[in-house]
Amino acid sequence: MTAPLPGAIAALLYLLAAAAQLGVLQGRLSIPRSWPIAAGLIAVLLHLVAVSLQMGTPAGVDLGIYHMGSATLAVVAAIAVASSTRNAAENLFIGLFPLATLALAASLLLESPYDPHPLATGIVAHVLLSVIAYSMLATAALQGVLLALQDRMLRRHDLSVLRRLPPLQAMERLLFEFLGSGMVFLTSSIITGFVFLDDFSVGGLIHHTVITCAAWIVFAILIWGRYRLGWRGAIASRWTLSGFALLLTGYFGSKMVMELILGPQV
């Protein structure tokens, strides 16, 4: 099997699930909530198959920016689908699944100059922890956007869509669940990075590490503010999005510069 076939089917299912959930949210479509979840689950599984086929090469693991972006969005989608089975998180599909489709299409159609090579076990562990951390915190950022929109509708007394969303308290609880889990993995990722990475002067690792640590501080302050000062609503959303913007810049921003602007990196 080659990556384009499962990737194309996954992209189609992502878009169908997102469109169906949008129709449900707008009140234009009445279907069982299990349908978009089932379509999303199949799409995620096929997406992960495509990612594994792309990243596993005879020369080693391909960590090029497009493949890493696709892998991260696949894990984000997996987290959203898993969360929707026990929480009302399927509204995340509306924004997330089109992003996953774009990332998947980029990985299938574009090539980065990254040179695949074998990786030590410790580095593989660091990469996996990083992907899970970024995915958890990306899901938190999407939840933060949804929470901010819900808070805005509540202040404007716009009940047309608001009545189809879960209560604000439930949305906030889910946001901080994602944040808490993401912080566990981000902390583990930072620790393994310091333990297993030998030369921080290679491939922009210094910039990546500094910005990632700054993001960790932002998320830590937000969690502290939540439990000590009662931060919620728009404040929680702004801090979440600020921290994720730093995280996104620290990894994918640095990777974009090193791969696509400065040229191939080993």
N, C-alpha and C positions, 0 to 999 in steps of 0.2 A: 504494500500500500504506500502511496506517496501522499505528502502532506496536503496538496491542493484539494483532493476529494473530500476528506473529512473537514477540512477548513471551509470549503464552500458550503457544505451542508450545515455546519455550525453557524456560519454567518447568516444563512437564510432563517434558521430557527431563532437566532438571537433577534433578528428584526421582526419576525412574526410575533414572538413573545412580547417584545417591547410595544409593538403596535396594539396588541390585544390588551395589555395592561393599561396603556394610555386610554383606550376606548372604555375600559372599565372605570378608570378614575374620572373620566369626563361624563360618565353615565350614558354613553352611547352604545355600550355593549354589555350584555348580561350573560356571563359564562361562569362555570365553576372556577374558583380561584386556583384549583389544582392544575388547570390547563396551561397557563403561562409558566407555572413552576415546573411542570413536566417537560415542556418545550425547552425551558432554560437549562434543566438538568442534562438533557440529551445534548444540547449545544455545548455545554461546559465539557462534558466527557469527550466529545469529538474535537473540541478546541485543544484539550490537553493531549489527545493523540497527535494532532497536527504539530503541537509544540515539541513533543518528544521526538517526533520524526525529524524536525528541523534542527533541533539543538544537538542531537546525538550524531556526530560525524566520525568517520574513521580516524581523523586527525585529533579528535578530542571534543570537548564541549564548546559549542558555539554560543558565546555570550554577547553577540552583537546587539546593538541598541534595539533593532526592530524585533529580534527574537526575544530579548529580555522584556521589552514592552508588551509583547503578545503574551508571554508567560505570566507576567504580573497581572494583566487584565483577566487572564483565564482564572487565576487564583481569586481575584476580586469577585469575579462572577460566581465562582464556586462558593465563596463565603456568603454572598447575597442569597444564592439559592438555598444553601443550608439554613441560613437564618430565617428565610421565609417559611420554612416548615414548622417553626415554633414561635415566630413573631410575625407581625404583619409588615414584612420588609419587602414585599414584591413591588412596591412602587419605585424602589431603587432600580428596577429593571428598565424603566423608561429612559433614564439617562445613561445607565451603565452599559446595557447591551449594545447600543449603537457605538459606544466608545470601544467596547471589546471587538466589535466587527471591524472598525477602522484599524485597530492595532493588529488584528489577525490579517487583514488585507495587506497592510504594510509589510508584515513579516513574509507574506507569500509573494509579493510583487517587487519588493525593494531589496537591495543587497547592501550591507554595510561592509567596510573594509576590514572588519575584525578578522584576525587570524586564529582559528580554533586551535587549541593545544590541550594536552592532558593537564588535569588539575589535581593537586594533593587533596587528600580526604578532608583535612581541616578547612581548606579553601572552599570545597564543595559544601561543607556544613555552613560556613559563613554565608555563601551565596543563597542557600536554601532559606536560612533564617532571615536574610535580608528581604528576599522575595515575599515571604509570609508577612514580615513586619510591614513592608510597603503596602501589601495588599490589604491587610487589616486597617491600616491608617487611611488608605485610599477609600475604603468602604466607609470609614468614619467621616471622611471629608464629604462624600456624597450624602451621607445621612445628615451632616451639618448643613449642606445646601438645602435639603428638603425641610429640615427643622427651621431654617431661617425663612423659607417661603411660607411655611405653616404659621410661624409667629407673625409674619407680615399680614397674612390673610386674617388672622385672629384680630389684630389691631384695627384692620379695616372693616371688620365684621362681614367679610366675604365668605358666605357659608356654602356657596355652590359646589366647591371642591372640598372645602374643609370638612364637611360632614362625612365625606368618604375616606378621610384619613384617620389613623389611630389617634388617641388622645395625645396631647402635647407631652404629658409626663412619660408615656410609654415611648415616645420618640426620643426623648432625652435619655431615658434609661438605656435604650438600645445604642445610642451614640456613645455613651460612656462605657458600655460593654465592649464595643469595638475598640475604643481608645485604650482601655485597660489591657485587653489582649494584645493589641498592637505594641504597647509599651513593653510588655514582657518580651516579645520577640525582637523588638528594636534594641532593647538593652542587651539581649543575648547576642545579637548581630554585632553590636559595637564591641563587646567583650571578645568575641571570637576574632574580630578583625584585628584587634590589638595583639592577640595571642598568635595568630597564624600568618598575618601579613608581615613580611620581612622588611620591605623597602617602600616607605610611604612617599618617596619622591617619584615613583613610577606611575604613569597614567593618571595624573591628577588626583592621587589618593589623599594628599594633604588637604586640598580644597574640599573633597568629598567628605573626609572625616570631620573637619571643622564644622561644615554646614550641617552634617547629620547630627553632631553633638548639640548644635544650636537648636535644631528641631526637637531633639530630646528634651532640652530645657524648657522649650515652649509648651510641649505636651505635659511635662511634669508640673509646671506652674498652673496649667489649666485644671489638671486633676486635683491639685492642692486647693485651687480656688473653688472648685466644685464642692469639696467636702468641708472646707473651712469657712468660705465666704458665701456659699450658696449660688455660685455662678450658674446661669442657665440661659436658655433661649438664645437671643442674638449674640450675647457675650460668648457663650460656649461655641457657637457657630464660627464667630470671627477668629477665636483662638485656634480652633481646630483647622480652619482653612489656612491660617498663617503658618502653623506648624507644618502642614502638609506641603504648602508652597515651598518652604525651606527644604523639606525632604526631597521633593521632586527636583528642585534645582541642584541639590547636593549630588544626586546620583545621575538622573537622566540629563540634567543640564551639563554636568561635567563630561558625561559620556558622549553627548552630542558634539561638544567642542573637540574632544580628543579624537573621535572617530570620523566625524563628517567635515570638520573644519581643518584640524591639524594633520589628519591623515591616519593611516593604519597604525594601530597600537598592538603590541605583543601582549 
